[in-house]
Every structure is written in structure tokens, then in C-alpha cells.
Amino acid sequence: MKRVPKTPTTKGPAQMFTGDVHFDVIAAGEAPSRLRVNTVRFAPGAHTAWHRHANGQTLHVTDGVGYVQARGGELITMHPGDTVHTPPGEWHWHGASPTDFMVHLAMWESLAEGQDGPETEWGEHLAEGEYPV
């Protein structure tokens, strides 16, 4: 067993996020583990750009009110204790409501040995009218 040193909080880059987003890396899995876990903090109105994960992603809300939506899918409102899974390759976005902060754990797996492509692929920012106001 070993204690894992904390990495500094990182501001979410503008090409991936709209608004004020910060995250902390909780787990970055050492082989053979492929586990990835981040605590992500969204200010009111802040959200991700469209993106997808090669091996899917699970979100678990710990505080606040937020949204998650698959491309072409229904908007899901998330509250503390809610867990949402997006399957591998599904384009989606997530973030805080316009009036509340939201914090979630983002969990996914890195690429398996021999698996090609990016672990996470980032797309365009939400278009006018895609984020609910």
C-alpha cells in the first residue's frame, strides 16, 4: 500500500469547457489498473464541450444541481447521489445548472492494451440553444 500524493487543482481548459470549471485527479490507475477518477467542480452555467470516451464514463453527483445529455437524447437533471453512465463512444456533455454549482466524480477507464484511438475525444462547444437557460 502507498499513499498517493495529491496533484494540484487544475482549471478546465477553454477548448474543453465553457465557464469556470476546476478538477482534481483522484485516481490515475497504475498498470494493470486503468481506472481514472476526477472530482470536477462546475460554477453555475459552466459545462463541458461535446465529448466521448472510448470505454464510457460514469458520473456521480456529490453536490449541487447539474445536467447531462447525450447527442440527440433527453436532458437529464442530476442531483446529489445521482449516478449516470454514458456508454463507450456516446457523444455527450455535462455541467452545472444556470443557477447552481455542481460537483461530480467523473470515472472512466484508460485504453486497454492494443486498443487504438484517443481515451477521450473532444468535439465542439454546445451550439446556441443546446444549453438550457
Secondary structure, DSSP 8 states (H G I E B T S, - for coil): ---------EE--TTTEES-EEEEEEE---TT--EEEEEEEE-TT-EE-SEEETT-EEEEEEEE-EEEEETTS--EEE-TT-EEEE-TT--EEEEE-SSS-EEEEEEEE---TT--S-SEEE-----TTTS--
